[in-house]
Amino acid sequence: MAKDETTEANTEARTVREYRTEELAEAAGIPVRTLRFYRERKLLPPPRREGRIAWYDEHHLARLRTIAALLERGHTLGGIAELTAAFESGRDVSQLGELLGIGWSEETPVRLTPEALADYFEGEVTPENLAASLDLGYLAVDGDAIVHVSRRLLDVSSALVREGVPLAAVLETGRRVREHADAMALLFTELISTHISPAPDALTRLRPLAKSVVEAELTMAMDRLLASAAGQEPSS
């Protein structure tokens, strides 16, 4: 292939889809006036201008989908704007949990490319699974980057998928586990607040005790199930 042809082919490969305002709004499933409102609130990066025409790309579409997912989870536009500003200013991604109001200070978020995420879950990164992950708050999207809020959850989920568990089943189990985890967190919070102190520092200081109880009870519950499956009585 001649040099000019190679250059032209490379240029075409780098070409990304662009949208006019109405096209982007339609792709994101929102009214044009909402898109303009987001732009005025600086929730979207400025479009590329060509005369009087504004051109948007896949980065803008990804941002709009993230905004929609966060709004569905109860976040305010002000909070989303802070998250957006954090990404654009290069703030450490470890603060993502705080920005989202998740409070998972002990978890380590992971920033991934779409290709890297696909490598973790080969053949399982479907639109349905991505939507479920966004709904659970496991993933956030910023342009071409994807952020998973917990290294531990990412590794465990990937390990289960490699063992043959469908990612959809892993995510549904995660949803059910969260319901029980929320109930346990409330139980320990009420215990500590009632008998020790309702102050946040007491909850933070004694949180490791709650984690130890949950880990011990889960271990013993698994032991009981394994013993029952083997037809044996668990030791007391």
C-alpha positions in Angstrom: 0.0 0.0 0.0 1.3 3.5 -0.9 2.1 5.9 1.8 -0.8 8.3 1.0 -3.2 5.3 1.1 -1.8 4.2 4.5 -2.2 7.7 5.9 -5.8 7.9 4.6 -6.7 4.5 6.1 -5.2 5.5 9.4 -7.2 8.7 9.4 -10.4 6.8 8.6 -9.7 4.4 11.5 -9.4 7.3 13.9 -12.6 8.9 12.8 -15.2 9.0 15.5 -18.9 9.4 15.1 -20.2 13.0 15.7 -23.7 14.1 16.5 -25.6 17.4 16.0 -27.5 18.6 19.0 -30.8 16.9 18.1 -29.0 13.7 17.2 -27.1 13.5 20.5 -30.3 14.2 22.4 -32.1 11.4 20.6 -29.2 9.0 21.1 -29.2 9.8 24.9 -33.0 9.6 25.1 -33.4 13.1 26.5 -35.1 16.3 25.2 -32.9 18.9 23.4 -33.8 21.4 26.1 -32.3 19.0 28.7 -29.2 18.7 26.7 -28.8 22.4 26.5 -29.5 22.8 30.2 -26.7 20.3 31.0 -24.4 22.2 28.8 -25.2 25.5 30.5 -24.6 23.8 33.9 -21.2 22.7 32.5 -22.0 19.0 33.0 -20.9 18.5 29.4 -17.6 19.4 27.7 -17.9 22.1 25.0 -18.8 20.7 21.6 -16.7 21.2 18.5 -17.8 24.2 16.6 -18.0 24.4 12.8 -19.5 27.7 12.0 -22.9 27.8 13.8 -23.1 24.0 14.1 -22.2 22.3 17.4 -20.7 18.8 16.9 -20.7 16.2 19.8 -19.0 12.8 19.9 -19.1 9.6 21.8 -17.5 11.2 24.9 -20.5 13.5 25.2 -22.9 10.6 24.8 -21.1 8.5 27.5 -21.3 11.5 29.8 -25.0 11.9 29.3 -25.5 8.2 30.0 -23.5 8.6 33.2 -25.6 11.6 34.3 -28.8 9.6 33.7 -27.5 6.6 35.7 -26.5 8.9 38.6 -29.8 10.7 38.6 -31.6 7.4 38.8 -29.6 6.5 41.9 -30.7 9.7 43.6 -27.7 12.0 43.0 -28.3 15.7 42.5 -27.1 17.7 39.5 -24.9 19.6 41.9 -23.2 16.4 43.1 -22.8 15.2 39.5 -21.2 18.5 38.6 -18.7 18.1 41.4 -17.9 14.6 40.1 -17.5 15.9 36.6 -15.2 18.7 37.7 -13.1 16.1 39.6 -12.5 14.1 36.5 -11.7 17.1 34.4 -9.3 18.5 37.0 -7.5 15.1 37.3 -8.5 14.6 40.9 -7.3 11.2 42.3 -9.9 8.6 41.4 -9.6 7.2 45.0 -12.0 10.1 45.9 -14.7 8.8 43.7 -16.6 7.0 46.5 -16.7 10.2 48.5 -17.9 12.2 45.5 -20.6 9.8 44.8 -21.7 9.7 48.4 -21.0 6.0 48.6 -18.7 6.2 51.6 -16.5 3.2 50.7 -13.4 4.8 52.1 -11.7 1.4 52.5 -12.2 0.4 48.9 -9.8 1.2 46.1 -11.5 2.3 42.8 -10.0 1.1 39.5 -9.9 3.2 36.3 -10.2 1.0 33.2 -10.4 1.3 29.5 -13.4 -0.4 27.9 -10.9 -3.0 26.4 -9.5 -3.7 29.9 -13.0 -4.2 31.3 -13.8 -6.6 28.5 -10.6 -8.6 29.4 -11.9 -9.0 32.9 -15.2 -10.4 31.8 -14.6 -11.9 28.4 -17.8 -12.2 26.4 -19.9 -10.9 29.3 -19.7 -7.1 28.9 -23.2 -6.7 27.3 -25.3 -3.6 27.3 -27.6 -5.3 29.9 -24.8 -6.1 32.2 -23.3 -2.6 31.9 -26.7 -1.1 32.7 -27.0 -3.3 35.7 -23.5 -2.4 36.9 -24.2 1.3 36.5 -27.5 0.9 38.4 -25.7 -0.9 41.3 -23.1 1.9 41.3 -20.3 -0.5 40.6 -19.3 1.4 37.4 -19.1 5.1 36.5 -18.2 6.3 33.0 -16.2 9.3 32.0 -15.6 9.6 28.2 -13.5 6.6 27.2 -12.7 5.7 30.8 -14.6 3.4 33.1 -14.2 3.5 36.9 -15.1 0.5 39.0 -15.6 1.6 42.6 -14.0 -1.4 44.3 -10.9 -3.4 43.4 -12.1 -6.2 45.6 -15.5 -6.5 44.0 -13.9 -6.3 40.5 -11.5 -9.1 41.3 -14.1 -11.3 42.9 -16.6 -10.8 40.1 -14.0 -11.6 37.5 -13.0 -14.7 39.4 -16.6 -16.0 39.6 -17.1 -15.3 35.8 -13.9 -17.3 35.1 -15.3 -20.2 37.1 -18.3 -20.2 34.8 -20.9 -18.1 36.7 -22.7 -15.7 34.2 -22.0 -12.0 35.0 -25.7 -11.3 35.1 -26.0 -13.9 37.9 -23.1 -12.3 39.7 -24.6 -8.9 39.5 -28.0 -10.1 40.7 -26.4 -11.8 43.7 -24.5 -8.6 44.4 -27.8 -6.7 44.4 -29.3 -9.2 46.9 -26.1 -9.2 49.1 -26.3 -5.4 49.2 -29.8 -5.6 50.6 -28.6 -7.8 53.5 -25.5 -5.7 53.9 -27.6 -2.5 54.3 -29.7 -4.3 56.9 -26.6 -5.4 58.8 -25.0 -1.9 58.6 -28.2 -0.4 60.0 -28.3 -3.1 62.8 -24.8 -2.2 64.0 -25.3 1.5 63.6 -28.4 1.3 65.8 -26.5 -0.8 68.3 -23.5 1.6 68.6 -25.7 4.7 68.5 -28.0 3.4 71.2 -25.4 2.0 73.7 -22.2 4.0 73.0 -22.5 7.2 71.0 -24.4 8.4 68.0 -21.4 10.4 66.9 -19.8 9.5 63.5 -16.4 9.0 65.1 -17.7 6.1 67.3 -19.2 4.4 64.2 -15.9 4.8 62.3 -13.9 3.6 65.3 -16.0 0.5 65.9 -16.7 -0.4 62.3 -13.9 -3.1 62.3 -15.8 -4.9 65.1 -18.9 -5.1 63.0 -16.9 -6.4 60.0 -15.3 -9.1 62.2 -18.7 -10.3 63.4 -20.1 -10.4 59.8 -17.0 -12.3 58.5 -17.1 -14.8 61.4 -20.9 -15.4 61.0 -20.6 -15.9 57.3 -17.7 -18.3 57.8 -19.6 -20.4 60.3 -22.7 -20.3 58.0 -20.6 -21.7 55.1 -19.2 -24.3 57.4 -22.7 -25.4 58.4 -23.8 -25.6 54.8 -20.7 -27.6 53.8 -21.2 -30.0 56.7 -24.9 -30.5 55.9 -24.0 -31.2 52.2 -21.5 -33.8 53.4 -24.1 -35.4 55.7 -22.1 -34.5 58.8 -23.0 -32.6 61.9 -21.0 -29.4 62.3 -18.8 -29.2 65.4 -20.0 -26.9 68.1 
